[in-house]
């Protein structure tokens, strides 16, 4: 058995927990809303994973799991999405500290334009797969939520800081059906262009996860202040 899948989720949590007790960061003060937000994100992502695994669009290589499943979702995947969402919120709060005097308005607009053009490219070249359609819908919902919520000045820089770690972790985890990777994807259900074995849609998936984590966290924060 390989503990690679489990290790990634644990490592992300260790990084956050190890740094969150610093005097300047004081992330410990917002652990509760961060955990609630991350739990909500897990519920959403795992619901989508149940749908995708049910129809054989994605799947899990059980040799890389402990064998503990909730519905069809291994506990490792639940831990990964929880810990990555937690990590995103942590970086978001750090960005408020690091870039206190910067608004990043141009960066925020630029990212939304780039993502919109990227989605347009996928739509115009290959949208026959259910995985592609699912990710496009989630990305659209994330962009709308970002626009509705409004003033999230540090969201753009957080996306820049978090998207590469997400892509790296998914490159390590995702392979093709029958390959020795923790997660496999049905290639017929995704865009024909890949980054190694990583579906092109995973970039949008990472974007959606980062945006959804931040927006959910900010909503919970506002509810706490009322």
Secondary structure as GFF3:
##gff-version 3
##sequence-region A 1 226
A	DSSP	alpha_helix	4	19	.	.	.	ID=ss1
A	DSSP	three_ten_helix	27	30	.	.	.	ID=ss2
A	DSSP	alpha_helix	31	54	.	.	.	ID=ss3
A	DSSP	beta_strand	58	60	.	.	.	ID=ss4
A	DSSP	three_ten_helix	62	64	.	.	.	ID=ss5
A	DSSP	beta_strand	69	70	.	.	.	ID=ss6
A	DSSP	beta_strand	73	74	.	.	.	ID=ss7
A	DSSP	alpha_helix	75	98	.	.	.	ID=ss8
A	DSSP	alpha_helix	105	125	.	.	.	ID=ss9
A	DSSP	alpha_helix	130	149	.	.	.	ID=ss10
A	DSSP	alpha_helix	155	173	.	.	.	ID=ss11
A	DSSP	beta_strand	174	176	.	.	.	ID=ss12
A	DSSP	beta_strand	183	185	.	.	.	ID=ss13
A	DSSP	three_ten_helix	187	189	.	.	.	ID=ss14
A	DSSP	beta_strand	194	195	.	.	.	ID=ss15
A	DSSP	beta_strand	198	199	.	.	.	ID=ss16
A	DSSP	alpha_helix	201	225	.	.	.	ID=ss17
###
